[in-house]
Amino acid sequence: MFSPKVVKMLKTHMLTITTVLGVILSIIVGISMRMSHEGGYSPRVVMYVNFLGDIFLRMIRALILPLIVSSLIAAIAPLDVSLSKKIGVRAIIYILTTTVIAVILGIILVLTIKPGGKGIEDISNPGEKARKASTIVDTLLDLIRNVFPPNVVQATLQTYQTTLTAPENKPDADIKDWHISYNYVDGTNMLGVVSVSIVFAIMMSSIRDQVPNLIQVILEFMQVMMKIIQAVIWLTPIGVFFLILAKFMEMDDIADVFSKLGLYLATVSIGIFIHGFIFLPAIYFAFTRKNPLKFIGYMGPAILTALGTSSSLATLPVSLKCVEEKAKIDVRVSRFMLPLGATINMNGTALYEAVAAIFIAQLRQIDLSIGNVIAVCITATAASIGTAGVPQAGLVTLVMVLDSIGIPAQDISLIIAIDWIVNRFRACVNILGDAYGAAIIEATSRKELDSLPMFETDTNDDSNNNSNQAVTKL
């Protein structure tokens, strides 16, 4: 009945098609249920409808810790940085700099445009709006303390937090005179987990010849984790259907919410366009003095592949081919930077998570302090580093950003309806950032490259080499 090309296309884009169908169906059913039941639905009925969606979110949250740890260690441990520390340092500086730029850009846009407007009715428990009193300095110090957890196991379960309490006999006292207490609150300390994982990976890299089996185990563990998350992501259509349907049942003004989602999509799209097609090309031109538009043309097939697969890892073989054969980037740099970047250099994801977290806070009418905004900046950067390059994996680490400002994970459902669109845009920026990074590192590391030995490569079109093996050869 269908041609082989159509069947192949359906198989390739089945997740996107089913997710879109799930969104459309949930909208139709949600509107129909609202029209046939003007009085609204009780919280218990909404809870029943949301049950399967909640199970889906629980599965995603269960993957956060092993996913981030395995991804970070697997990206860093196999690398032989002893050959050229300067090249490795430049790669890290580039990744951190462009990621921070993307996050700051996203924060500026979402705070300026304010897609969440005056928000929607807050259906959460009143206690969720309560904020523990703290100063900006306290927040920053807590963030630094959490980077250095005293107990690694505890860091997977609890986060350190400073709490200020007004004196009982002086309720109007200046906040500087309030009592200071320190405690641990439930919730994974992702900053601590990320820092410990990076240090562990660097130490493994320094003795990589002595622990090849351990490195191999971690690499294989990461592959298993990616298989698991891919399996869970296939449940997205079902989870999306019930999450969105439940939101329809509890919203008072559906038209207002849709108008805000449209403005949110515009905000993210503007940020991704500015970062991917203005900021990154400008940085590329500043270091290489070459035409960035021509470079974007070289990456055309990779961009289209990212749009189709919404995965930077799935696009990696095409990206390598474009960078090496069309852009003529040194293979030693491309096979170091692109696999590393596909794991930890997620500019588009970082921008999206910052915008999404603040947008949800605006919808929930939650006023964010400067400390909260800084927390979003830091956690969005850290979360993007730990995001797997698979479709919609950004939803997994977005939970971490929401936790940093006290927003419940369930509110992800407010943006999940259009995440499949945003995911494709941010995947394009992710792979462009990796490619630009390879070109910039090559241009700034020519002396080091001239002193490094070449290694054999397989340039066959169908050679989807294991990225980690390619990096290990360097």
Secondary structure as UniProt FT lines:
FT   HELIX           4..12
FT   HELIX           14..36
FT   TURN            38..39
FT   HELIX           43..76
FT   TURN            77..78
FT   TURN            81..82
FT   HELIX           85..113
FT   TURN            115..118
FT   HELIX           126..129
FT   HELIX           136..147
FT   HELIX           152..155
FT   TURN            156..157
FT   STRAND          158..165
FT   TURN            168..169
FT   TURN            171..172
FT   HELIX           175..177
FT   STRAND          179..186
FT   HELIX           190..206
FT   TURN            207..210
FT   HELIX           212..233
FT   TURN            234..235
FT   HELIX           236..250
FT   HELIX           254..274
FT   HELIX           275..279
FT   HELIX           280..288
FT   HELIX           292..298
FT   HELIX           300..309
FT   TURN            312..315
FT   HELIX           316..321
FT   HELIX           322..326
FT   HELIX           331..344
FT   HELIX           347..363
FT   TURN            364..365
FT   HELIX           370..385
FT   TURN            391..393
FT   HELIX           394..404
FT   TURN            405..406
FT   HELIX           409..414
FT   HELIX           416..418
FT   HELIX           419..444
FT   HELIX           446..451
FT   TURN            461..462
FT   HELIX           467..473
//
